[in-house]
């Protein structure tokens, strides 16, 4: 999937694929979506995409039916953020 997007986001099918990656991104997927950004008014990766890539939801030990949000390692994302700043 990532190779299809790297080759060029030109068709509606590829745009749908980008949205699918944004719904459940990993670190590589997030960086790919950010790299493909061409129109700042219609971002491929929003704050929810970033949150999904750098956190995970785990069942709460204390509350039934609730979950805790915990950080996950995202060294490459952090490195690119620091380089860009």
Beta strands, then each sheet from edge to edge (+ up, - down):
strand 1: 55-59
strand 2: 67-71
sheet 1: 1+ 2-
end
